[in-house]
Amino acid sequence: MPHTLRRLGFCCLLAASFTTYAAPEDCIENGGSMLCVPPEVGPWQYSLCDDAGAYTSRYAAWCRAMGGTWKGLYASPSCEGGTPLTTEGQMVPMSIEFERQLRGACLVQADWRGWLSSGSTVSSAFCWSGGPVFKGDIEVGNFVEIMTSGATKDSNGACSVPFAERILGHRSRKVECPANYRERTGRSGKLECYRPCLPEQGCCKGQQYTPANQCCTQEGVQQKWPIVDLQKCPNRTSSGQSPRVNGCGAEGSDLGSFAQQFGSADFRPHCNRHDECYDTCLRNKAQCDETFGSDLLAACNAAYRDRPVRADACRRVARTYILLVQSSWGLAAYNQAQQRVCQCCP
């Protein structure tokens, strides 16, 4: 609207108060526990105002300078259509066109004075007064003078009647912190946004982490899957991986091959069940080993029910397997399986 272009007062000159903070509230990258990000800086919004009284002819001239159709001061909308002022590059051409529409100027030129530097001000009884406005180190408002001059035609049609006036331009933008962040002046003197680094906000013990593939534990940030250290993941759950079986012997073992049977005593199905037990998240190792041992001994007894000497030899082999799974070798195989079939956190 042309009258909003002319009369939008710069009513809220932003005065930011900033927090001083102690070392525990430093940003993570400075050894503290706060998650810090730069503020979000919005686009510039522009407006123009001719430094003169509020006459309807001037409202209409601004409307037509934008390419709109003036419908009347009390119409809704007063100005229909046109191209709104959205860029700095439009300000001088629109000011020149304003003078043409207002006066029927036959000659117009505009002197762009530049945005005010820090400490400079403008004053106007009809538009705005003030100087550059900052939020922290970021400029959020400023003014520019555009001095227009030229000539209109005299009664004989000669382009000889001079005119000159001042048009003020204004720009403003929002500088805000993201949701749940507060603002302060950082150690560098620049505006920064900060918040405590908490697990529910994607932080863990002063570290930012990604819940999709990492977990926050008492030991700090841990990889979710595959698990690196079972001891640091007490709240692990199933990763959804299927159990893998390979008969008697551990996957990737350096102990060589194992016999899958002793004569007619078939150990393989019991070895596979033991693999499945290790490959089930949170399954108790001692229970897996106990069931495995009972199954092997039962297989020997069933295969050699009437041959005690042969049964005793079979049981000696079975006990060798039992001792192996109860050794550090068996513990390593169990841990390796659990690291695959579990994930560190839900």
C-alpha positions as CSV (number, residue, x, y, z in Angstrom):
1,M,0.0,0.0,0.0
2,P,1.4,3.5,-0.9
3,H,0.4,5.0,2.4
4,T,2.1,2.2,4.3
5,L,5.3,2.9,2.3
6,R,5.1,6.6,3.4
7,R,4.1,6.3,7.0
8,L,5.4,3.1,8.5
9,G,7.3,4.6,11.5
10,F,10.3,2.7,12.7
11,C,8.5,2.1,15.9
12,C,10.7,-0.5,17.5
13,L,14.3,0.4,17.6
14,L,15.8,-2.8,18.8
15,A,17.9,-2.6,22.0
16,A,19.4,-6.0,22.8
17,S,20.7,-6.8,26.2
18,F,23.3,-9.6,26.2
19,T,24.3,-12.1,28.8
20,T,27.7,-12.4,30.3
21,Y,28.6,-16.0,31.1
22,A,31.2,-18.0,32.9
23,A,33.4,-20.8,31.6
24,P,30.9,-23.7,32.4
25,E,28.5,-22.0,30.0
26,D,30.9,-21.8,27.1
27,C,30.1,-23.3,23.8
28,I,31.1,-27.0,23.2
29,E,33.9,-26.0,20.9
30,N,35.4,-23.8,23.6
31,G,35.3,-26.6,26.2
32,G,31.9,-25.8,27.7
33,S,28.5,-27.6,27.6
34,M,26.5,-25.3,25.5
35,L,25.4,-25.9,22.0
36,C,25.9,-22.7,20.0
37,V,24.8,-21.7,16.6
38,P,24.7,-18.4,14.6
39,P,21.4,-16.5,14.7
40,E,18.9,-16.8,11.8
41,V,19.1,-13.6,9.7
42,G,16.0,-12.8,7.7
43,P,15.8,-10.9,4.3
44,W,15.8,-7.1,4.2
45,Q,12.4,-5.4,3.9
46,Y,12.4,-2.0,2.1
47,S,10.2,1.0,2.1
48,L,10.2,4.6,0.8
49,C,8.8,7.9,2.1
50,D,8.7,11.3,0.4
51,D,9.6,13.9,3.0
52,A,6.4,16.0,2.6
53,G,2.9,16.2,3.9
54,A,0.5,13.4,3.6
55,Y,-1.5,14.4,0.5
56,T,-3.7,12.0,-1.4
57,S,-1.9,13.0,-4.7
58,R,1.3,11.7,-3.2
59,Y,-0.3,8.4,-2.1
60,A,-1.6,8.0,-5.7
61,A,1.8,8.8,-7.2
62,W,3.5,6.1,-5.1
63,C,0.8,3.6,-6.3
64,R,1.3,4.4,-9.9
65,A,5.1,4.4,-9.4
66,M,4.8,0.8,-8.4
67,G,2.7,0.1,-11.6
68,G,-0.5,-0.1,-9.6
69,T,-3.9,1.4,-10.2
70,W,-5.1,4.1,-7.7
71,K,-8.6,3.2,-6.5
72,G,-9.0,6.0,-3.9
73,L,-7.9,6.8,-0.4
74,Y,-10.9,5.1,1.2
75,A,-11.1,2.1,-1.2
76,S,-9.9,-1.3,-0.1
77,P,-7.4,-1.7,-1.4
78,S,-6.4,1.8,-2.2
79,C,-3.8,0.6,-4.6
80,E,-4.5,-2.4,-6.8
81,G,-1.8,-4.4,-8.5
82,G,1.7,-3.2,-9.2
83,T,5.1,-4.5,-8.2
84,P,5.9,-4.1,-4.5
85,L,9.2,-2.8,-3.3
86,T,11.3,-5.9,-2.4
87,T,14.9,-5.0,-3.4
88,E,17.4,-2.2,-2.9
89,G,17.8,-2.0,-6.7
90,Q,14.2,-0.8,-7.1
91,M,14.5,2.2,-4.8
92,V,16.0,4.8,-7.1
93,P,13.9,3.8,-10.2
94,M,10.8,3.9,-8.1
95,S,11.7,7.3,-6.6
96,I,12.3,8.7,-10.1
97,E,9.0,7.3,-11.3
98,F,7.3,8.8,-8.3
99,E,8.4,12.3,-9.3
100,R,7.1,11.7,-12.9
101,Q,3.7,10.5,-11.6
102,L,3.5,13.3,-9.0
103,R,4.6,16.2,-11.1
104,G,4.6,15.1,-14.7
105,A,8.3,15.8,-14.5
106,C,10.0,16.1,-17.9
107,L,13.5,15.8,-16.3
108,V,14.3,13.7,-13.2
109,Q,17.5,12.6,-11.6
110,A,18.2,11.0,-8.2
111,D,21.3,11.2,-6.0
112,W,21.7,8.1,-3.9
113,R,23.5,9.1,-0.7
114,G,24.1,5.6,0.6
115,W,23.0,3.8,3.8
116,L,24.0,5.6,6.9
117,S,27.3,4.7,8.7
118,S,27.4,3.9,12.4
119,G,26.8,7.1,14.4
120,S,25.1,9.0,11.6
121,T,21.4,9.9,11.7
122,V,18.6,11.4,9.7
123,S,15.7,13.5,11.0
124,S,12.2,14.0,9.4
125,A,8.9,15.3,10.6
126,F,7.0,13.3,8.0
127,C,9.0,10.0,7.7
128,W,11.5,8.5,10.1
129,S,14.3,9.7,12.3
130,G,17.2,7.8,13.6
131,G,20.3,5.9,12.5
132,P,21.6,2.4,11.9
133,V,20.3,-0.1,14.4
134,F,22.2,-3.2,15.4
135,K,21.4,-6.4,17.3
136,G,24.7,-7.5,18.6
137,D,27.1,-7.1,15.7
138,I,24.4,-7.5,13.0
139,E,22.7,-4.5,11.4
140,V,18.9,-4.8,11.5
141,G,17.8,-1.4,10.4
142,N,19.1,1.6,8.5
143,F,18.1,4.7,6.4
144,V,19.2,6.2,3.1
145,E,18.6,9.7,1.6
146,I,17.6,9.8,-2.0
147,M,17.7,13.4,-3.3
148,T,15.6,13.9,-6.3
149,S,15.7,16.9,-8.6
150,G,14.7,17.9,-12.1
151,A,12.2,20.1,-13.9
152,T,8.6,20.3,-15.0
153,K,7.1,22.1,-18.0
154,D,6.2,25.7,-17.8
155,S,3.1,27.3,-19.3
156,N,4.8,27.4,-22.7
157,G,5.7,23.7,-22.6
158,A,9.4,24.2,-21.9
159,C,11.0,21.9,-19.4
160,S,12.2,24.7,-17.2
161,V,10.5,24.7,-13.8
162,P,12.9,23.2,-11.3
163,F,12.0,21.1,-8.3
164,A,13.9,19.2,-5.6
165,E,12.9,17.1,-2.7
166,R,14.2,14.4,-0.3
167,I,13.0,10.9,-0.3
168,L,13.9,8.6,2.6
169,G,14.5,4.9,2.2
170,H,14.4,2.4,5.1
171,R,15.4,-1.2,5.4
172,S,14.9,-3.6,8.3
173,R,15.3,-7.4,8.9
174,K,14.7,-9.9,11.7
175,V,17.6,-11.5,13.5
176,E,16.3,-14.4,15.7
177,C,17.6,-17.4,17.5
178,P,16.1,-20.8,16.6
179,A,13.4,-22.3,18.9
180,N,14.6,-23.2,22.4
181,Y,17.8,-21.1,22.0
182,R,18.7,-17.9,23.9
183,E,20.9,-15.1,22.6
184,R,24.0,-13.6,23.9
185,T,27.3,-12.0,22.9
186,G,29.9,-14.7,22.3
187,R,33.6,-14.6,23.2
188,S,34.3,-13.2,19.7
189,G,32.0,-10.3,20.3
190,K,29.4,-11.6,17.8
191,L,25.8,-12.5,18.5
192,E,25.3,-16.2,19.1
193,C,22.4,-18.4,20.0
194,Y,22.9,-21.1,22.7
195,R,21.1,-23.8,24.7
196,P,22.1,-26.5,27.1
197,C,23.3,-29.6,25.5
198,L,20.8,-32.2,26.7
199,P,20.1,-35.8,25.4
200,E,16.5,-35.0,24.4
201,Q,17.8,-32.1,22.3
202,G,20.4,-34.2,20.5
203,C,23.3,-33.7,23.0
204,C,25.1,-36.0,25.3
205,K,27.5,-35.0,28.1
206,G,28.6,-31.9,26.3
207,Q,28.7,-33.5,22.9
208,Q,26.3,-33.2,20.0
209,Y,25.3,-36.5,18.6
210,T,23.0,-38.1,16.0
211,P,20.3,-40.3,17.6
212,A,19.8,-42.1,14.3
213,N,23.2,-43.8,14.5
214,Q,24.6,-42.9,17.9
215,C,23.6,-43.4,21.6
216,C,24.0,-41.3,24.7
217,T,25.2,-43.5,27.5
218,Q,26.8,-43.0,31.0
219,E,30.1,-43.3,29.1
220,G,29.3,-40.6,26.6
221,V,28.4,-40.9,22.9
222,Q,28.6,-44.5,21.5
223,Q,28.1,-45.9,18.1
224,K,24.6,-47.5,17.9
225,W,25.4,-50.4,15.6
226,P,27.5,-52.4,15.4
227,I,28.4,-52.0,19.0
228,V,32.1,-51.2,19.7
229,D,32.1,-51.9,23.4
230,L,29.4,-54.0,25.1
231,Q,30.3,-52.7,28.6
232,K,29.5,-49.2,27.5
233,C,26.0,-50.2,26.2
234,P,24.1,-51.6,29.2
235,N,20.7,-50.7,27.7
236,R,21.3,-52.5,24.4
237,T,18.4,-54.0,22.4
238,S,18.1,-56.2,19.4
239,S,19.4,-54.8,16.1
240,G,17.0,-57.0,14.1
241,Q,19.9,-59.0,12.6
242,S,19.2,-62.7,12.0
243,P,21.3,-65.3,13.8
244,R,24.1,-66.9,11.8
245,V,25.2,-70.5,12.3
246,N,28.2,-72.4,11.0
247,G,28.2,-75.7,12.8
248,C,31.0,-76.5,15.2
249,G,33.6,-73.8,15.4
250,A,33.5,-70.0,15.6
251,E,33.3,-67.7,12.6
252,G,36.7,-66.3,11.8
253,S,38.4,-68.5,14.4
254,D,42.1,-69.1,14.3
255,L,41.8,-72.5,16.2
256,G,41.3,-74.5,13.0
257,S,38.4,-76.8,12.0
258,F,36.3,-78.8,14.5
259,A,34.8,-82.2,14.0
260,Q,31.1,-81.9,13.4
261,Q,30.5,-85.4,14.9
262,F,32.1,-88.2,16.9
263,G,31.3,-91.3,15.1
264,S,27.5,-91.6,15.1
265,A,27.1,-88.8,17.6
266,D,26.2,-85.8,15.6
267,F,27.3,-82.5,17.2
268,R,26.4,-80.2,14.4
269,P,22.7,-79.4,15.3
270,H,23.8,-78.7,18.9
271,C,26.7,-76.4,17.7
272,N,24.1,-74.6,15.5
273,R,21.8,-74.1,18.4
274,H,24.7,-72.7,20.4
275,D,25.5,-70.3,17.6
276,E,21.8,-69.2,17.6
277,C,22.0,-68.7,21.4
278,Y,25.1,-66.5,21.1
279,D,23.5,-64.7,18.2
280,T,20.4,-63.7,20.2
281,C,20.6,-60.2,21.8
282,L,21.0,-60.3,25.6
283,R,21.0,-64.1,25.8
284,N,22.9,-65.2,28.8
285,K,26.2,-66.8,27.8
286,A,26.4,-69.1,30.8
287,Q,23.0,-70.5,30.0
288,C,24.0,-71.0,26.3
289,D,27.1,-72.8,27.3
290,E,25.3,-75.0,29.9
291,T,22.6,-76.0,27.4
292,F,25.3,-76.7,24.8
293,G,27.3,-79.0,27.1
294,S,24.2,-80.9,28.2
295,D,23.2,-81.4,24.5
296,L,26.6,-82.7,23.5
297,L,26.8,-85.2,26.4
298,A,23.2,-86.3,25.7
299,A,24.2,-86.9,22.0
300,C,27.1,-89.2,23.1
301,N,24.9,-91.1,25.5
302,A,22.2,-91.6,22.9
303,A,24.6,-92.7,20.2
304,Y,26.5,-95.2,22.3
305,R,23.9,-96.3,24.8
306,D,25.2,-99.9,24.8
307,R,28.9,-99.1,24.2
308,P,30.2,-97.5,27.4
309,V,33.8,-97.3,26.3
310,R,32.9,-95.5,23.1
311,A,30.4,-93.3,24.9
312,D,33.2,-92.3,27.4
313,A,35.5,-91.3,24.5
314,C,32.7,-89.3,22.9
315,R,32.1,-87.5,26.2
316,R,35.8,-86.6,26.5
317,V,35.6,-84.9,23.1
318,A,32.4,-83.2,24.1
319,R,34.0,-81.9,27.2
320,T,36.8,-80.4,25.1
321,Y,34.2,-78.4,23.2
322,I,32.6,-77.4,26.5
323,L,35.9,-76.1,27.9
324,L,36.5,-74.2,24.7
325,V,33.2,-72.2,24.8
326,Q,33.9,-71.5,28.5
327,S,37.3,-70.1,27.7
328,S,38.4,-66.6,26.7
329,W,38.0,-67.9,23.1
330,G,34.4,-68.6,23.7
331,L,33.9,-65.2,25.4
332,A,35.4,-63.4,22.4
333,A,33.0,-65.3,20.1
334,Y,30.0,-64.4,22.3
335,N,31.0,-60.7,22.4
336,Q,31.5,-60.6,18.7
337,A,28.1,-62.1,18.1
338,Q,26.4,-59.8,20.6
339,Q,28.0,-56.7,19.0
340,R,26.3,-57.7,15.8
341,V,22.9,-58.8,16.9
342,C,22.4,-56.0,19.5
343,Q,22.4,-52.2,19.1
344,C,23.6,-49.9,21.8
345,C,20.2,-48.3,22.5
346,P,16.6,-48.5,21.2
